[in-house]
Every structure is written in structure tokens, then in C-alpha cells.
Amino acid sequence: MAVRPEVHRAGGLIGAQIRGLDLTREYPDQTYQAVRQAWAEHGVIFFRDQHLTAEQRERFARRFGEIKTMQQLRKEPDQTKNVGESWHVDMTCFDEPPVGTILFAQECPPHGGDTLWAGMGPAFEGLSEGLRRTLARHAGGARERAQARPEL
């Protein structure tokens, strides 16, 4: 039987928290379709308090497409610089970035350590019509490349 996840808006323009799923379990396709729909509507989704093994994380990720690469980032207790300070782990800088990125935090600090998310679609829509037209002339085919990727 399909489990319908609870979707709770988490941010101003983007972001939703998904509740009601235990990602260590396997669900019918309809459940993953509901997750994909929430992702498409909110741009970034969060699953809190999930305790998955590496194999369970990989199985979950494969429900959404091919895994391009897997990286493990660890910060040692005496490390003072943040991990990934001068580069992107999400591979959005690639000519053909993956459809998505999964970040799994095993230990989070009680304060600080924020990971911020931005939605370029809502940011673009918030601009004046004149500025959107100006930027659209300089997009260099980005819109066409994005529309050619129906994965999401």
C-alpha cells in the first residue's frame, strides 16, 4: 500500500520538510512519485531524523535516477575551516549537472553550521519585468538546456 508523505513548507520561497516516511524502508512507486512531486514543487526537500546506512542512502537515491558520483565529507574535531568552503559538492558547476544532490548529515552542531539553499526560479520571478527581459537575452541557452532535462 502506498504511503502518502506529509509535506510541510519549510522556507519562504523554496523548501519543504517531508514527514511520515522511514527511509530505511522500501515503498511503492506512488510514494516516491509523491516525494518527487514535492521536490518539483518546493525545489529542495528535507527528511529529518533518518538513520540510514550507506546502502540505504544509495537505494533511496537510485529511486530518483542514476548516481553520478558519491562523496563522503568528514570534518575532524580540530578542523576550523568549514568543509567545502571554496567549492561545490553538488556538482552544479558541471556542463550537465545531476538532476539532484543528496546531503546526509550525521551530526549537526547545536547552532551555526548552516547550509543555505537558493532557488533561481523564484529569484528570477521576483525581478522586475524589464530586468527579466534583459537577463533572458543573456541566458546563453540555459533555459533550453534546462527544458531539455525532463528528469524532474
Secondary structure, DSSP 8 states (H G I E B T S, - for coil): -----EEEE-SSSS-EEEES--TTS---HHHHHHHHHHHHHHS-EE--S----HHHHHHHHHTTS-----------TT--S-TTTTS-TT-TTSSS--S------S---SS--------HHHHHHTS-HHHHHHHHHT-TTHHHHHHT-TT-
